[in-house]
Every structure is written in C-alpha cells, then in structure tokens.
Amino acid sequence: MAGKLTAQGAGILLVTANVGSLFEDLENLQKLWLREFCQTVQAHRPQFVAVHFQEVGGKNYEASMTHVDSFIQELHSSDAMKDYNRARVYLDKNYKSPEQFTALGCCYFLHESLKNIQQFDFKAKKFKKVFGKDILSDALCSASLEKEKFPLDYFPERKWSRKGFIRTRWTLGDCAFDLVNIHLFHDASNLVAWEKSPSVYSGARQKALGFVLDRITDQRFERLPYFIFGDFNFRLDSKQVIESLCSTATMQTVRSADSNEVQKLIFKESDNDHKVLLQLEKKLFHYINQDVFRENNGTQLLEFDRELCVFKERLHELDISFPPSYPYSEDSSQGKQYMNTRCPSWCDRILMSSSAKDLILKPENEEKSITYDNIGPNVCMGDHKPVYLYFRLNSGAGKPNANKHKCCVVQ
C-alpha cells in the first residue's frame, strides 16, 4: 500500500464491539479478542479503521477501569496496526458522574498512506488535519466529538445506566461523513419482554434511537451521510419467536407463593412424553435446541427481527448473513455456545443513512468485495461477537457542495 491514496477506493473498516466481558477475564478473553481483531485488519488491509466500543471497563467498571488503558495500548501497538501512524482514541471512563457516564469508546486509526483525511471541530465548525496519536478519556469534553447520554425519563426503569451516543465527523478527500457510536437499552426481564408484541423494551429503544437520529440531523451543523454502529440491543420479537419455536407446546405458569407474580413459564410438548422445549424466567431463556440459532446462521429467525422496520426510511443495513451476535458464552473454551440467559439476537449492528449507503463502492471483483460479518466466529470473544463492515469508498457518490470544505451531498 505504498504511495499516496486518493479517497476513491480507499478501504474503510467499521467495527462495533461490546467489550464488557473482556475485563472479567484479562488473561484469556482479551488475548483472543485482540488476535481475532488483528486478523480481520490484516485480512482486509483498510486505510481507515473505526472501532466503536460499548461497556468500556466492563460490568464491574469501578474495579476494572484501570485495565482499559493497557487494553488500548495492546491494540495500538499490535503488529496489525504498526502502519497506522495517526490515531484518535476517545474513552468515556468517568463513572463517578452517573448522569454523564456512557462507558463508550471510539478508536480511529489512519494508515500512513492516507494523506487526505481531516476531522471536524464541533466548536470551531471546521475540519482540521489529523496529526499524531491522541488518547482522550474521562469526561470527554472535546471539540472533536459530541457525546450525549439519554435523558433520564428515556430509561425504562428511570435510573441511570451506561447508555448514550458519541458522534465524530470526518472528511476523506471530497467526501464527508459522520460516525456515531450508540448503546441502547437492554431487555431487563424475559418475562416482561414476552408479555406483548412489540415489547415495552422495544418501545424504549425506538424512542432513544429516534432521539439520536433527530440530534445528528438537526440544524446545528450541516447534514452529512452517517454510519451509526454500536450495541442497539435489538431483540427478536419475544412473543412471536416463542410462539414459533413452541408452536406444538402447552404452557405452564409458575407463580410466586407470596406475591402471585409469574416466576417461570414452561413450554412442554403436547405429546412426546411432554418434553420441555423452553423454560422462561426473568434472566433465563433455556431452549432445548440451540442449533436453531446457528443453522444457516440463524437467518430463518430474521423474520422476527423487526425493530429496525420503524426506521426503514431513515436507516439502511446490508444483508445479515452471520448468526445472532449475543449472548455468547463467556467461557473462553466455548466459541459458538450461547448462554441460556436471553433469546439470541442481532444486537450489534452497522446501520447507515441512504446517502452513506451511496458511499459504498460496488465491487468490480471478488478481491474488492463488501463484507458485513462478525469477528471470531469460532472463538470466545465475550458475550458479544464484534460485528464489522468493510468496503471501499465511492467518493464520486455526490458532488462537493459550496461550503468552504468539500463533502458529499446528503440525500
């Protein structure tokens, strides 16, 4: 990759990774994760790498946040990244401020052959050339990004958790775009998620995602193509997927003796010795045949993946051909096994505006193919498999506008 590269055809690698599990097993999981990530970089050899992390510092972040810097340093200094001579790293580590803490991290690596890339300064409202390697952390009060946590009344249980978004803005040649890291709300209870279709949790995610889309397309800054990638926590429609998986079963309800609240639902075959197909509790989803989520990459269940439908005019996604990205076993010896905690779902996604989709250069041959896939399909990467999109940039997708900087026209 010697010589100066133009924007046209530059290789772009976008990665989203919930890394909460990695800080629970520093010795095994982090090494596996870094190895698989580096192999992905080496396989595609992109000029621009954007990695969006969620749950930086892990689930016990008060104890584990001290390990974040060494993880980033190992990533930074790996052989796969040695030719990336400029970097921008943003880590929200300030857990002592719960009303602002998102635990999001954004890492951007620029290959030495890439000469025509700039980053936007949101305060000065102009693009600036990128030099050297900078790592910013804690509260992230930087002009180089926008960080927001969702308002408290957006949180399903009305209490703070690590959810929000970070936006950065870049220009490569005559093409400008936004990159947005996002973490939406999870399903707190399988039983509540099962009660109606769509679930109350789906509604909370829809509201929060709408908030982000409105924010990044408002009038404060020029509207640009955007890629939004992170842990959306999208789930399969619980009620409908369970009805499909257990269509021949009868349901038994187990209630608490004290409060009469539903504690467990047991779905049994009507015949066949009343074999148990599924046990459902607040944090238990124990289905008899996990292979249904792995066969043909689980894509027969994509009909129950409906949360994106509400945004079909605003968000686009390439075809999914990888298995549900969550919840994998956190046992470092179990690469393909799902935990029996939640229904496996495609939580980790890379979405884009219609104008951003136009920036993806249609490949002329196999060697320059577009790839939307997961990382480490056969090894343990934590409870989430990272998801990536590799493509080459079509800088001819839009004409430069009349502003002092050049950018692609927004559709």
Secondary structure, DSSP 8 states (H G I E B T S, - for coil): --S-B-STT-EEEEEEEE-GGGGT-TTTHHHHHHHHHHHHHHHH--SEEEEEEESTT-TTHHHHGGGHHHHHHHHHHSGGGTTEEEEEEEEE--TT-TTT----EEEEEEETTB-SEEEEETTTTEEEE--SEEEEEET---TT-EEEE--GGGSTTSS--S-EEEEEEEEETTEEEEEEEEE----S-HHHHHHSSS-HHHHHHHHHHHHHHHHHTSTTS----EEEEEE------HHHHHHHHTTTEEEEEEE-TTT--EEEEEEEESSGGG-EEEEEETTEEEES-GGGGTGGGGGGGGGG--GGGGGTTT-B-----S---B-B---TT-SS-B-TTS--B--EEEEE-HHHHTTB---SSGGG--EEEES-TTS--SSS--EEEEEEB-GGGS---SSSS------
